[in-house]
Amino acid sequence: MSGRGVLRKLFYKKQHNKDERATEIGMPTNVKQHIHVSKNSETGMLEGLPSSWLRLINTQITPAEQNENPDAAIQAVKFHMYTIKKEKAQDEPFKPFVTEEAITEEDLEIEKLLDKKNAHQSQDSDLSIGQSSEEDVAPNDNFSQRQTMPATPTKHSMKKKDAMMDLTAVVQDLTLIGDESEESPILRKKEMMNAALTDEEVYEELKRICNKDDPYVRFERIKQLGAGASGVVFIAIDSKDNSRVAIKDIDLTKQSKKDLILNEINVLKGFHHKNLVNFLDAFLSYDHLWVAMELLDGGSLTDVVTEVVMKEGQIAAVCRETLQAIAFLHSKGTIHRDIKSDNVLLGMDGTVKVTDFGFCANIVGDEKRQTMVGTPYWMAPEVVTRKQYGKKVDVWSLGIMAIEMIEGEPPYMKETPLRALYLIAAVGRPKIPRWESLSPDFQDFLDKCLHVDVDLRATADELLAHPFLECAMELKTLTPLIKAAQRILHKSYD
Ligand SMILES: Nc1ncnc2c1ncn2[C@@H]1O[C@H](COP(=O)(O)OP(=O)(O)OP(=O)(O)O)[C@@H](O)[C@H]1O
């Protein structure tokens, strides 16, 4: 992980921990509680939310901002609390092999409730959020309707009353996540999911699909590259052909959702592209799964953007290569959902490859998703505001990554994640630094990536034909930047 990567993670963690201490989130609980959300007519501040939520909002979003964009404030706090809850629930270190099912596990509960609430609201415009009957959250609810959930109306198209109704739905949702009372009527995963495999079945299937070689014999461990939430990554030499590979070592005993690993391995096996960090093989040794990948010895793009100033031609080259990866994934019906410089790895020769497919979602045609997934600063507004979204979220994130290449960091990086979420929802397209110094083609490219209106945002294929990419410099011109960054960061892949 890069220096900034470390800082970024520490910062995010720190904010989470701070917020967590302040909020003491409990289990989703007493949904019959009567709460009436409103805005104070004098201060413009939100009232009626659980006190923990209000504390969080009031410390990070000004009264004027709450007044201006109450729905953005609530969406942001909801998102924020949701991710905290997920972090607490998923204390196992494994991440990359998380499928849509895992990501939506809790979201399904929430969305069903929202769905019901929305239906309820079509007949009732009262702001009261506790007025619905027990039936709204009955434990026997069938959660399979998630895919058909109607899209939330866009902010721009909503009339004031509608906006407040929407806000009510969100607050209902918030209450269910953050309520501090004791009862817990929401189903747990094992009651909702169909046919989850037992651990024994997972081990059997892993044994079947993994390479039978003993990884401890076949690979010589050279050097640790880092330890992510998902396991330890190290450089190894493959005795079979003396090639150097990157291996992610996952301790399965620490993974509660082992069945999801299978899905991801099967997905990874099917993807091979010159701009993806390709999966090589998987090995099982007792409780450890070793996933061998191509080794990228130039480090992450984050290392470069934080340490070195890139020329437009170099930015264009990285954008083109990343877009080729995105377009490939999209052509396979897959959204990456976590495009950012940390997930773009570089080879010493200037090769550019996208990695970390843990958040990928498979979609069919123009099908839409609604799960809140990604890393806050790179998230498209439609994800933050829980609208239905599709492949173009990756194009937005690419636009944010282009800003990283201009500025060294994404917009709002100095803000807390909660404020960043609020600003993404409230401001939409971020202000782009040094705008005047950018070429017209680059400006137009960024415009096309960062349209809040998804219909106006370009597709990955369209961007591959954009004139900005014609100024792309040769990939080998990235090598001096990589070397400089490695020198500064004291990194070596030998
Ligand atoms: N194929 C690879 N080649 C070279 N370096 C890699 C490769 N895969 C991962 N790394 C590096 O190894 C380190 C750990 O990676 P990993 O993906 O486990 O962690 P992370 O991205 O920091 O966290 P997370 O698990 O949350 O994604 C990072 O610095 C990453 O850039």
Ligand as a Chemical Component Dictionary entry (heavy atoms), coordinates in Angstrom:
data_LIG
# 
_chem_comp.id                   LIG 
_chem_comp.type                 NON-POLYMER 
_chem_comp.pdbx_formal_charge   0 
_chem_comp.three_letter_code    LIG 
# 
loop_
_chem_comp_atom.comp_id 
_chem_comp_atom.atom_id 
_chem_comp_atom.alt_atom_id 
_chem_comp_atom.type_symbol 
_chem_comp_atom.charge 
_chem_comp_atom.model_Cartn_x 
_chem_comp_atom.model_Cartn_y 
_chem_comp_atom.model_Cartn_z 
_chem_comp_atom.pdbx_ordinal 
LIG N1  N1  N 0 -0.564 -8.297 -8.358 1  
LIG C1  C1  C 0 0.105  -7.450 -7.597 2  
LIG N2  N2  N 0 1.319  -7.009 -7.948 3  
LIG C2  C2  C 0 1.997  -6.135 -7.162 4  
LIG N3  N3  N 0 1.503  -5.631 -6.021 5  
LIG C3  C3  C 0 0.288  -6.028 -5.621 6  
LIG C4  C4  C 0 -0.472 -6.958 -6.373 7  
LIG N4  N4  N 0 -1.648 -7.155 -5.744 8  
LIG C5  C5  C 0 -1.619 -6.395 -4.651 9  
LIG N5  N5  N 0 -0.459 -5.721 -4.561 10 
LIG C6  C6  C 0 -0.055 -4.808 -3.519 11 
LIG O1  O1  O 0 -0.073 -5.513 -2.285 12 
LIG C7  C7  C 0 -0.551 -4.689 -1.248 13 
LIG C8  C8  C 0 -1.706 -5.389 -0.549 14 
LIG O2  O2  O 0 -2.731 -5.550 -1.497 15 
LIG P1  P1  P 0 -4.210 -5.857 -1.080 16 
LIG O3  O3  O 0 -5.054 -5.794 -2.289 17 
LIG O4  O4  O 0 -4.295 -7.085 -0.247 18 
LIG O5  O5  O 0 -4.438 -4.729 -0.055 19 
LIG P2  P2  P 0 -5.113 -3.354 -0.145 20 
LIG O6  O6  O 0 -5.462 -3.012 -1.550 21 
LIG O7  O7  O 0 -4.183 -2.434 0.568  22 
LIG O8  O8  O 0 -6.358 -3.593 0.758  23 
LIG P3  P3  P 0 -7.692 -4.355 0.448  24 
LIG O9  O9  O 0 -7.487 -5.772 0.892  25 
LIG O10 O10 O 0 -8.632 -3.621 1.308  26 
LIG O11 O11 O 0 -7.958 -4.250 -1.020 27 
LIG C9  C9  C 0 -0.932 -3.362 -1.903 28 
LIG O12 O12 O 0 0.122  -2.452 -1.730 29 
LIG C10 C10 C 0 -1.077 -3.685 -3.354 30 
LIG O13 O13 O 0 -0.771 -2.591 -4.189 31 
# 
loop_
_chem_comp_bond.comp_id 
_chem_comp_bond.atom_id_1 
_chem_comp_bond.atom_id_2 
_chem_comp_bond.value_order 
_chem_comp_bond.pdbx_ordinal 
LIG N1  C1  SING 1  
LIG C1  N2  SING 2  
LIG C1  C4  DOUB 3  
LIG N2  C2  DOUB 4  
LIG C2  N3  SING 5  
LIG N3  C3  DOUB 6  
LIG C3  C4  SING 7  
LIG C3  N5  SING 8  
LIG C4  N4  SING 9  
LIG N4  C5  DOUB 10 
LIG C5  N5  SING 11 
LIG N5  C6  SING 12 
LIG C6  O1  SING 13 
LIG C6  C10 SING 14 
LIG O1  C7  SING 15 
LIG C7  C8  SING 16 
LIG C7  C9  SING 17 
LIG C8  O2  SING 18 
LIG O2  P1  SING 19 
LIG P1  O3  DOUB 20 
LIG P1  O4  SING 21 
LIG P1  O5  SING 22 
LIG O5  P2  SING 23 
LIG P2  O6  DOUB 24 
LIG P2  O7  SING 25 
LIG P2  O8  SING 26 
LIG O8  P3  SING 27 
LIG P3  O9  DOUB 28 
LIG P3  O10 SING 29 
LIG P3  O11 SING 30 
LIG C9  O12 SING 31 
LIG C9  C10 SING 32 
LIG C10 O13 SING 33 
# 
